[in-house]
Amino acid sequence: MRVLVVNAGSSSLKLSVLDGERTVGEQDAVSELLEAAGPVDAVGHRVVHGGPDRAGAALLNDGLVDALAALTPLTPLHQPRAVAGIRSLRELLPDLPAVACFDTAFHHGLPAAARTDALPREWNARWRLRRFGFHGLSHAYAVRRAAHLVHRDLPGLRVLSCHLGAGASLCGVAGGASVDTTMGFTPMEGLVMRTRSGSVDPGLLLWLQEHGGVDAGELADTLNHRSGLAGLSGTSGDLRDVPAAATSGDAAAQLAYDVFVHRLAREAAGMTAATGGLDLLVLTGGLGEHSVPLRRDLAGGSPTWACRWTTAATRASTATPTSAPPAPPCAPWWWSPARTCRSRPRCGHCWPGQRRTTRTGHGACCATWVLVDPSSTPAKPPRPREPTTSRSWGRAAATSSGPA
């Protein structure tokens, strides 16, 4: 089956045609894509908010489209774009079945303690209030892909998935299910994002309304469009622009970046409490995939998996630590490009032979970090070689609690 996939995000629109598991075309315009890739059999839409009742994908009809449009106040950056795309393609391709896949569905089964805000139970019941969680399609794929890369069964893993892009969220996964996440009733809660504030003390917002003369409309616009990295730094908020401005001596940009990393490390450590530990750390999204400095600073900012990195290793996207304390029960080790690795002693979860192209490594608590590239395809692990004495090898600077 050939499927046209429509992914409408807060700052991007991605269109592709899939033939089974193979991508046969990608374009920014539907007509150009269909002309280049050929006819399709169905359309799949990513929709950020599915409401409180949808635990999986749903076939689109007029009633469902109207119900999704009614959720726009909860996701004003995303829902209008998704609904507009759905309606446009239903007019363009009226005879094709169209399915909506919801970012909230992966978090539908969150434990009651994780999905419930401490508000009066009458309010929760009257308005069906709950923490929905978002980026579920990304988190669900990332943890499955990462488990495949490290040759482990997902039900036995405790995973922290970090979706880091213009929008950003973390998800704790245990037994293959979401058990906690940083976004809540709306995609504004949690981490600092490009233009969104993330979590802010509700008392501060009440104070602004009561004493600052800020009305609800201005408050919503500011929290969604003029806060986050952009608001703090005075830049576009793009994490490529913010460090560049900080490097040039811009104190506001430096503070913005420091706040972003501080919140990220704090929330990441908190997610591991929900999962009961950490076996796998997964980074995805534009920043997670491509920002080496961010990965370095995340590792250094959380004592749960703290280690130090050499400058050369940071530039080369390789983890070559600078020092090592006494070896823990499972001596930490890392992969270098196109090389195999050895660890002595090796725990039951470690194996030789995985190529460094997946940027994967084990450490003191058997935690692994994996850079998930959605376009990558799995490869068979190469045959183990004899240990090398190359200077590119290094031992991770692990703490008693974990590695990078």
C-alpha positions, -999 to +999 in steps of 0.1 A: +000+000+000+012+035-009+004+061+017+007+099+015+019+110+050+011+146+061+030+158+091+019+193+102+040+206+130+042+239+148+069+253+125+070+229+096+050+208+071+064+176+059+049+155+031+061+121+020+049+089+002+056+056+018+054+023-001+054-002+027+084+008+049+102+026+020+100+063+014+095+069-023+091+107-024+093+138-003+082+173-013+068+205+002+039+207-022+012+179-026+008+182-063+045+181-070+049+151-047+021+131-063+034+139-097+069+127-088+060+097-066+029+085-085-006+076-072-013+067-036-039+044-019-046+063+013-037+094+033-023+095+069-024+127+089-005+135+120-029+154+144-015+167+176-046+165+197-072+137+195-092+146+227-098+125+258-114+094+241-091+084+212-065+058+221-055+051+185-058+061+149-093+069+134-108+070+100-116+106+091-152+118+084-170+151+087-179+147+123-144+138+134-129+167+115-153+191+132-144+176+166-107+180+159-112+217+149-130+222+182-098+213+200-080+243+185-080+264+218-059+236+234-033+235+206-034+268+187+000+263+171-008+229+157-044+220+153-054+247+128-026+235+104-036+199+108-073+205+102-066+228+072-044+200+057-071+174+063-098+195+046-076+205+017-066+169+009-102+156+013-111+181-015-081+172-036-084+134-031-120+129-022-121+091-030-091+081-009-095+069+027-079+093+052-067+083+087-058+106+116-030+095+139-029+114+172+001+125+192-020+122+224-029+085+218+005+071+231-002+088+264-038+078+267-030+051+292-009+071+315-011+060+351-038+080+370-012+096+392+007+109+361-023+121+341-042+139+369-036+175+380-043+183+416-075+203+409-109+199+425-123+165+414-155+183+405-136+203+379-118+173+366-151+154+361-170+184+347-145+194+321-128+160+317-095+176+326-063+155+324-027+157+313-029+145+277+008+145+267+020+152+232+047+142+206+034+106+211+040+095+176+076+106+178+082+091+212+065+058+203+086+054+172+118+065+188+117+040+216+108+011+193+136+021+169+161+025+197+153-009+212+159-024+178+192-006+175+205-020+208+191-055+202+169-054+233+132-063+238+112-031+245+090-046+272+121-051+294+135-016+290+132+016+310+135+044+284+137+082+285+127+096+251+137+132+244+120+149+215+139+181+211+128+205+183+109+238+181+085+220+204+102+198+230+090+171+255+103+141+274+086+108+279+093+081+303+086+047+289+085+014+309+073-019+295+067-002+261+041+022+276+042+058+284+043+063+322+050+100+324+056+130+301+065+166+305+036+181+284+002+181+300-033+196+292-017+216+264+017+215+246+028+246+267+037+227+298+072+213+305+104+222+288+115+256+276+108+256+238+116+279+208+088+303+214+068+286+242+076+293+279+072+258+292+060+254+328+055+287+347+041+292+382+004+297+378+006+323+406+028+345+384+003+344+356-025+354+380-004+382+393+002+395+357-036+395+351-045+411+384-017+436+388+001+439+354-030+445+333-023+416+310-055+401+296-061+365+288-056+370+250-022+388+254-011+362+280-019+333+256-002+350+227+029+357+247+032+323+263+028+306+229+046+330+205+069+354+224+084+334+252+109+305+255+143+308+239+131+336+216+117+357+244+147+353+267+174+358+240+158+384+217+167+361+188+145+339+166+148+312+193+164+287+169+189+268+189+215+274+161+211+312+166+210+313+204+245+296+210+260+317+181+247+349+198+260+337+232+294+329+217+296+365+204+291+378+240+253+382+242+245+377+278+208+373+272+214+345+247+237+328+271+211+329+299+184+316+275+206+286+266+215+280+302+178+280+313+169+256+285+196+231+295+189+235+332+152+227+327+160+199+303+184+182+327+161+186+357+131+172+339+151+143+324+163+133+359+127+135+371+114+112+343+138+084+355+119+084+388+087+076+370+103+047+351+121+033+381+155+037+366+171+041+331+183+016+306+181+037+274+183+074+267+169+083+233+174+117+216+153+127+185+139+157+169+160+183+150+180+194+181+183+159+195+196+145+162+220+173+152+231+194+182+263+179+195+268+208+221+233+202+234+240+164+239+273+173+256+256+198+280+227+175+287+252+148+298+271+173+319+240+189+334+225+157+349+243+139+377+224+108+369+246+102+338+273+128+342+306+125+323+331+148+308+339+150+271+370+161+252+367+190+227+378+168+198+352+142+207+325+168+208+334+181+174+334+146+160+302+135+177+321+108+195+321+102+232+358+101+243+359+111+280+388+127+296+391+107+328+378+077+346+373+069+383+375+033+396+356+010+373+320+002+383+305-033+380+300-028+343+329-009+330+317+018+306+326+019+270+317+037+238+318+032+201+339+051+176+330+054+139+331+021+120+349+003+148+338-023+173+343-020+210+353-041+240+345-038+277+361-058+305+342-069+324+311-069+302+277-072+317+249-093+303+234-063+285+266-054+266+276-068+232+304-061+208+301-050+172+275-023+169+287+004+145+292+039+159+268+053+132+240+048+156+259+068+183+252+042+210+271+034+242+268+016+275+279+029+308+281+023+345+245+015+351+241-002+317+223+029+304+226+035+267+221+067+247+210+064+211+206+091+185+175+081+166+176+091+129+141+084+115+156+080+080+181+054+090+177+017+084+189-011+107+220-029+098+234-062+110+261-057+136+296-063+121+316-092+132+337-085+163+373-076+158+403-078+180+407-049+204+424-019+190+451+003+206+441+034+186+442+067+205+406+072+194+395+048+222+387+062+256+370+051+287+339+070+299+342+092+329+314+076+348+300+084+382+287+059+406+252+066+394+255+064+356+271+074+323+264+099+297 
